[in-house]
Amino acid sequence: MTTVRTRIAPSPTGDPHVGTAYIALFNLCFARQHGGQFILRIEDTDQVRSTRESEQQIYDALRWLGIEWDEGPDVGGPHGPYRQSERGAIYKKYSDELVAKGHAFPCFCSAERLDAVRAEQMANKETPRYDGHCMHIAPEEAQRRVAAGESHVVRMKVPSEGVCVVKDMLRGEVEIGWDRIDMQVLMKADGLPTYFLANVVDDHLMGITHVLRGEEWLPSAPKLLKLYEYFGWEAPVNCYMPLLRNPDKSKLSKRKNPTSITFYQRMGFLPQAMLNYLGRMGWSMPDEREKFTLDEMIAHFDITRVSLGGPIFDLEKLSWLNGQWLRELPVERFAEEVQKWAFNPDYLMKIAPHVQGRVETFSQIAPLAAFFFSGGLNLDASLFEHKKLSPEQVRQAMQLVLWKLEALRQWSKDGITAVIQAVAESMGLKLRDLMPLMFPAITGQASSVSVLDAMEILGPDLTRFRLRQAIELLGGVSKKENKEWEKLLAAIA
Ligand code: GLU
């Protein structure tokens, strides 16, 4: 019997997402339940958006939750490298193989031609797809152009009619018409593979037997299955997990719910409670109990108990469950966890330089610095009245700062300052004009320790959360404003 091997394959392109942890957890449980292995692979073929910082954050966030992998870029293993950017030669070899067998072809079409084809198809109310232009070039001719260095991508051939039957552990057989599937690009003009080729080659070479992934990937399943068929490989067993949703049932998004695992860490959730809550997403224990450990989940795991109704990721429910966990900790453990969270020497050392010069006794520290140990704040709307700005401009300035901070890659005082400065300038103002808004939003007070330092110390998750809270308190952003301000945003350096 082959050993069960599952994997999580995140792309390191942003904050570590709760959805990644959710899918990782289910893959881990499935593997462990069968005495198998769980692998972590980094899918960083998007070289523009992938960063090493984001990769590290994924490791840290998953480990914080208690999710460990048997093989991965940072722990090694017999099937490495586990980072796709280090496997370029492998993909090239397999892409060449598909072209040689006639399952894929070099495509030399320019962006302009593709745009024109697309526009015409849209005008004719057809689904836009590649029209097969370069598929008809004779192979020798195509090879000659490739050898001459002409810019090209490699596309896969797909059937033009009939249906693809996708077997899914949860849904049974799902039929997807080939007329909905495009001739997918497998290798980009820069010589790097797309998700489709890299994912199939790696899952095969890494011996992955079962793939549990988010259901947003279901529509593209036929492309993957076709590739397995072209290579003559057995496809792994597939399971398309229901997507996490906001309480209003929309797809979980950071506009409505914090989605970064680091946010929950920073807010003071216990990792065990968080993992427990993720385990409750679409799944339940046979005895329906709400509170359980990872080991208990593994012991009772049964993938068929996943229900397809979209699981709702609800901060209030999570908080309730976290409360259960906290109250049941032995009091010494509770004190230890509190210390680890924010009363540790590292964090105190960041704050100390900013309070030392402002107090005469230690007992004055708590009132001055309580916001460093809080999540959301009880904000007072009157603190946001501004000498120069109308209430609308106040919201606008804060929303622009928030958006810019959401895009800020390197979280540092200089970076934050530059963002606020740029927003101020775009509104014909100075940095110091916007400071009276930042103080109450971030510290809850009209003045306090340096707010730029405070933002750096609090980190991106809490800073953004508090700005969002303040904007909500002041009335939020209407659809119309959202549109107008997004245009302004685009113009800010
Ligand atoms: N890199 C893909 C992601 O970021 C992996 C999807 C899959 O599991 O196949 O979600």
Residues whose N, C-alpha, C, O or C-beta is under 5 A from the ligand:
A	BS01	LIG	A9 P10 S11 E43 R213
